[in-house]
Amino acid sequence: MAKSLLKTASLSGRTKLLHQTGLSLYSTSHGFYEEEMKKTLQQFPGGSIDLQKEDNGIGILTLNNPSKMNAFSGVMMLQLLEKVIELENWTEGKGLIVRGAKNTFSSGSDLNAVKSLGTPEDGMAVCMFMQNTLTRFMRLPLISVALVQGWALGGGAEFTTACDFRLMTPESKIRFVHKEMGIIPSWGGTTRLVEIIGSRQALKVLSGALKLDSKNALNIGMVEEVLQSSDETKSLEEAQEWLKQFIQGPPEVIRALKKSVCSGRELYLEEALQNERDLLGTVWGGPANLEAIAKKGKFNK
């Protein structure tokens, strides 16, 4: 997916871009001034991004602005970056569920901010800020799942594509409504959507020709599963149970697995292989490896 983004970088530069914590896609050389953008976004308050970290290594990230269908205010965009940084440093973390408050996922950007940031330069600055944040989110060493309850619209739909997996409740819907707003996805959603469902299906979805209710989304591989319940609490419990199958084991092994998969997706073959070797060195001979060998657990089912 990001191979085209990294095409002109050196081999070591590409690897650093993927794995160095806090390194952004965009910098001043691209005309992006992060501190100035933060000051601008601070002018648009409302809502919050809430993070709950469970003892079992599962985090729950909640988009919380229910009066506006959990639309992203400028402050929420800033808080999302803060929470991503916190999750990058959560060494006991293994999995993450992203959800919206009050049984809806997110309606994208808050229109108050959109109306005030009306120039092409403003739009591109927000684009670079959110691409930076969601790319860092996508690279978190946590196995992530978007729990889509209710509507995921616009930027909300884009956010779901930054997760490793997506689950939907029976009545939920995903809509990339950007065309109707006279724009295109700009938080990295198109690039990630093509990787998830392929270019032909992505064109159908982005053009609005294919409406993603839970049945259609499951049929084209956009989501892994349609949950049984539409109830906010019960569907969250279902999502937690679903995620547990991926995070059995010590955090250092789960996190190394996720990093290795990110390498395979984003780096050229030789770089990905070298990175796999380096990641192996962090777990080979470690406590989990030695315990498994002692128990002869290699072939346990």
Secondary structure as UniProt FT lines:
FT   HELIX           3..6
FT   TURN            7..8
FT   HELIX           11..19
FT   TURN            21..22
FT   HELIX           28..30
FT   HELIX           34..41
FT   TURN            42..43
FT   STRAND          48..53
FT   TURN            55..56
FT   STRAND          58..64
FT   HELIX           66..68
FT   TURN            69..70
FT   HELIX           74..88
FT   TURN            91..92
FT   STRAND          95..100
FT   HELIX           101..103
FT   HELIX           111..116
FT   HELIX           120..138
FT   STRAND          143..148
FT   STRAND          151..153
FT   HELIX           155..161
FT   STRAND          165..168
FT   TURN            170..171
FT   STRAND          173..175
FT   HELIX           178..181
FT   HELIX           189..197
FT   HELIX           199..207
FT   STRAND          212..213
FT   HELIX           214..219
FT   TURN            220..221
FT   STRAND          225..226
FT   HELIX           232..244
FT   TURN            245..246
FT   HELIX           251..266
FT   HELIX           269..283
FT   TURN            284..285
FT   HELIX           287..294
FT   TURN            295..296
FT   HELIX           297..299
//
